[in-house]
């Protein structure tokens, strides 16, 4: 009986370990916003154009904002590892900068800077940092 309980704990520890390793690999290797920030940093620090890899398309009444944020892995009180992210977000409504940053903070990102890239974006518009009205997601505010 004790061997079965110990075996159960060993299996649970292995599952938790595999989950932690997979989260670390995802954080380091597959974070698209991190790769965008790395490319911006390599190009001199200011984004010219971000890659068109967002899955969402801005609605005609949206604004597109470009946000830099600190993305951390681990507990919020004592993060284990952090990196800089940069991404385009579609914003509906008319929120102020603090509201946008507060929403991003809820997603485990600590905003550094957000600024408007375009108002009333169109899919055929190639100007700005976020071309073709692509964004990482819609943030809807009243």
N, C-alpha and C positions, 0 to 999 in steps of 0.2 A: 504494500500500500504506500509506504513512504517513497519507494523507488518511483512509483507512478506519479506521485506529487512532484518529486524532484525533476522527473522527466518533463512534466508539464511546465514547470518554471523555466527549465532550460529551453524548451521550445518557445515560450513567451519571450525570453531574453533574446533569442535568435531573431524572432520576428521584429522586435523593437530595434535591434541592431541593424537589420536589413532596411527597415523603414527610415532610420536615421541616416544611413549611408546614401540611400536613394534620394532623400531630401537634400543632402549636401551636394550630391552630383547635379541634381536639378538646379540648385541655387547657383552653383559655379559654372556649369556648362550650358545650360539651356535657358537662362534668363535673357530674353530678347532685349529688354531695356538696358541690361548691363552691357550687352554687346554694342548697342547703339551708343551708350556713353563712352565705351572704350574707343569706338571709331571717332567720336567727336573729340575726345582727348588727344588722339593720335593726329588729328587734323588741325590742332591748334587751340582747341578749347571752346570755340563758338560753333554751334551747329549751323551748317549751311542747308543741308537737306537730310532728313532722317529717312531711312529705308521705308518703302511702302509695304510694311508687313503687318499693319494693324488689320484686324478682321472686321472692324466696324466702319461704316461709312457715315459721315456727318449728314444730318438732316439739314434742309435749307435754312432753318432758323437757328441752328446751333452756332456756337463759337468753338474754335479749336484752340486749346491752350497747350503750350509746351511746358512740361514740368520736369525739373530735376529733383530727385529725391534720394534719400539714403535708405537702402533696402537692407534689412538685417535678418540674420538667421539666429534663432535661439530665443530665449525669454526676453521680453521687452525691458525688464529691469537690467539685465546683464547680457547683452547680445554676444554671441560667440564670434560672429564674423559679419562684416558689413561691406557693401560696395555701392557705388553711385549708379543710379538708373536715370535714364532720360526717355521720355515718351510723349506722345500726342494723345490728348483726351478730348472727346466731344462733350461740350457742356451745353445743356439746355437750361433755359431760365436766365436769370441775371444775378448770379451769386457774386459775392465779393471774394477777394483773394483768400481771406481767412477761412471762408466756408469750403472752398475747393481744397485747400491744404488740410483742413480738418477731416474731410472725406477720405483723402489719400492716406492720412495718418491711421485711419481705421483699418486700412488694408496692409498694415505692417510696413508702411513706407513713411519715412520722416521727410516731409517736403523741405527742400532747400530754396527753390525758386520756381514760381509759375508765372508765365506771361502769355498774353493773347497772341496767337499767331495769325488767325484769320477770323473775321466775322462773316457770316453767311457764305460758307465755303461751297464750292461746286466740284463735282467729280472730275470735270475737265480742266480744272485750275491747277497749273503746275508751279505756281509761285508759293513762296513761304517755306518754312521748315518742314511742314507736313503736306506734301503734295497730294493731289487727287482726293482730298477730303477724307483720307484714311486716318483712323485713330484706334487706340487700343481698347476703347470701350466708351459707352455713354454714361455720363454722370448727370442725372436729372435732378434739378432743384426747382422748387415752386417759384 
